[in-house]
Amino acid sequence: MQIMRLKATKFNNIEEEVIFLKAIYELINEMVNFEVVSLFGRDPDSSIQFNSVTHQKYFNIMLLDFLSNSDSRILGKAMSYLEALENISNSPNFNSDNSLDSLAFSTKEFVNWLDKEILAEKIWLPSIDLETNLSIKRIEFIKICGNISKHNFSRLSGVVCSLVCIFRRNHIEFDQEKALLILDEFYEWFHSDIFNYHSSAIAEFLNNIRWDIFEYLGPEFQKSIVYENNEHPRRYHYTYPKGVINHFAKTCYWDLMNDLRSAPYMRKFQVTRYLKMRY
């Protein structure tokens, strides 16, 4: 059987922005919703709780996708969705009266938080008889735990290599065999404990980005939508921006504008600052 190889799709700048914003909005909707999490408390001390252990694992897997690179053969470029948001912040196509400002800020805030190197103290790994302090970036353990959530151990060669590098960076003698032995123990520490602790902060970052996309594109939605009648249900169509020519990009634009017909269903919330600082 002959395997078909896709050619890289080419989109212009405005089409690329539309497609990435559609993908980002969709991913956040799949992660931060009331089927996956429950929202408790009042600002500035709100918090979220996963509705089950399975929902926590699902959230970590979807977050892994959000932090990983897109497929260049589908979206034209291989970059993470946060990188795409940074590119949009630097060169937006729909900025109107500074509607981009909040999105640029929330993107930068999340990127900085993820890149922060934290110190996990007294990590006990009984399979190799090791108790240690481990310096690790938040984005590193989130991706590692996302991959462990997603894959059987027999498909975790990338995780094994990452663990070897992280422990050696911490001046701990480490090899592939040790990395394989500690997979479950690392997951217990960093997914069941530390990732769960960070879940409220992560959900707030993502929810802010969702709201900021809604506000950034608000003027574009108002400019684009054309109502065709005054009856119920109201018929409407959208006027495509100049430059959105590709049929797939047009579909993404239509779907994205439809997403903006109502505000995000989860309110803006603010978690206590201590949930963003520890670890």
N, C-alpha and C positions, 0 to 999 in steps of 0.2 A: 504493500500500500504506500503510495507516494504521499509524503508529508508536505502540506502546503505551508509556505513561509510568507508571512505578511510583510509587505513593504511598509516602511515608516510613513505615517501620514503627515502631511504638511499643512499647518494652519498658520494664518497670519496672526499678528499680535493681538488684535481684538477678539478673534475667534478663540485663540488660546486662553485668554482671560475668561471668556464666557464658559468654556468647557471646564476649566479648573474650578471656577466658582460653583458651577453646578455639581461637580464631583465632591467638593468640600462640603457644601451645604447638605448634600445627601448623606455623606459619611457621618457628619455631626448629628443629623436627625436620627440615624440608625444607632448611635451610641447614647445620646443624652435624651432619653424619653422615659415616660412613666411606666412603660413595660419593663425597662431595664433597671431603673433606679426610682427611689422614693425621695422626695425632698422634705426636709424637716427644719424646724426652727425659724427664727426671724433674723433678718440682716442687722448687724454685720456678723452674725453667728449662725448662719444657716449651714446645713450639712446634707449630704446625700448618703443613701445607704442602698447597696445592691439588693435586689429583690430575692436573689438566691446566689449560691456559690457559682452556679452555672452562668448566671448573668454577669458576675464579676469576670469570669473567664472569657465570656463573649466580648465584654467591653475591652479587655486587654488585647484580644485578637484584632478587633476593629481599630483600636488605637495603634497597634502595630502597622496596620495598613495605612493609616493616616500619616504615620511618621516615616514610612518607607517610600521608595521611588515609584512613580507611575511608570507604566509600560510605554516606552517611546514609540512602539509600533502602533499603539492605539491613540495616545494623546500627543504624539509628535515630539515630546521631550521627556527624558527620564529625570524627574526631580520629585522631592517630597512635596506634600501639599502645603507644608509650612514654607518651604522655599518658594513655591508658587505664590503664596500670599505675600512674601517679602518682595518678590518681583512686581506684583501688582501694586504694592505700597510705593515702590520706587517709580513706577511708570503706569499709572492708572488710566483707563480709558473712559471711566464713567464718573469721575470726580466732579461734584457740583456743589459749590459753596462749602468746600471743605468737608464734604460728606465722608471722605476717606479717613479723616483724622483718627477716629476711634478704632477703626479696623487696623490701621498701621500700628497704633499703640498696643492693642491687645495681642497682635501677632508678635511684636517685639518682646512683650512681657512674657509670653509663653515660651518663645525660643530661649530667652535668657534663663528662665526657670528650668527648662529641660537640660540645658547645657551646664547647669550648676553641678559641681562635684561635691558629693555629700560623703560623710564618714559614717558608715554603719558599724557600730561598736559591738564587740564580743559576739561575733557571728560564730556559732558552734556547728561544726561539720563533723559529726561522729564517724562517718564512713572513712574519713582520712585522719581522724583523731586530731582535729585542728580547731582551735578557738583563736579568732583574729579580728582585728579591726580592718575594714575594707573601704578604701576610697574608690568611689565609682560615680560616674555621671548618672543622673536620673534617667536620661534617655537611653543609656546603655542597659540598665537593669529592666526598664520597661520593655525594650525590644527583646531582650533575652527571655523574659517571662512570657511575652506575647508569643514567641516562637515555641516555647515549651507548652503553652496552652493549646497551640494550634497543631503541633506535630507530635508523633510518636518519637521516642528517643532514637530510633533507627534512622531518623531524618534530620538530626540536629548537629550535623558536622560544623555548620557555621557557628552555632552556639558554643560548641566545644572549643573552637578556635578563639572565640571572643573571651571565654572564661580563662583560657590559658594566658592570653595577652593581659587581661585585667589583673590576674593574680601576680603575674611576673612584674607588672608595673608597680605593684604594691610590695615588691621585693620578697615574694614568696615563691619558693621553688615549686613549679607546677608543670604537669604534663597532661597529655591527652587522657591517660588512664584515670588520673585524679578528677579531671573535668567530668568524665562519664560517671564516675562514682557519686559525685555531689549534685547531680542534676536535680533530683527530688528535694534535697536539703536546701539548695540555693532557692528553688522555687518556693519552698515553704517560708523561708525568711523574707524573700523579696516580693513575692506575689501575694501570698496569704496575709502577710503582716504589713510590710512597708508600702506596697502598692495600694493595699486596702486603705491604709492611713492617708495616702495622697489622693484618694479617689475624689473627695469633695473638691479639692483644689483643681484637679484636672478637669472635672465636670464644669467648674466655674469658668476656667479658661476657654473651654470649647463652647460653652453657652454664650459667653461674651462675643466670641468670634462670629457665632451664628447671628446674634442680634446686630452686630456691627456690619455684617454683610447685608442684612435686611435694611439697615439705615443707609449704608453706602449706595445701594442700588435703588433706594426709594425714589429719588428724582428721575432716574431712568425709567422706572416702572410707570410713573405718572405721565411721562412724556410719550411712552411707547404705546400704552393701552388705548384702544379705540373701541368705544361701545357702539354697537350697531342698532340697538333699539332701547326702548324704555320699559319694556314689558318684563315679566318674570317667567322663565329665567332670562337674564340679559345675555344677549350674544355679544361677543367681542373678538377682536383680533389684536395682534401686536404689530407695530411697525418695526421692522428689523433695522438695527443701526447700519450705517454705511460701513462696508467692509465685512459684514457677516454674510458670506456667500455660500460656504460649504453647507451641504444639506444637513449633515450631522450637527454642525455648529448651530444652525438655525433651530434644530430640534432642541438642543440644549438650552438655547436662549428662551424658547417658548416655555419649556419646562421650568426654567429658573424664574421667569416672570410669573408663572402660575404659582410657584412656591411663595412668591412675595405678595400674593393677593390677600393673605392674612398674616398677622404677626406670629413669630414663633410661639408655640403653645406652652413652653415652659418660661415662666417669668425670669427676669434677670434676678440673680441672687448673689450674695456675697458671703463667703465663708470666713471664719475667724482667721486672722493673719497667722496664727500659730500653726495652722494646718499647712501653711505654705513654707514655713521656716525650718521646722525640724526635719532631720534627715536631709 
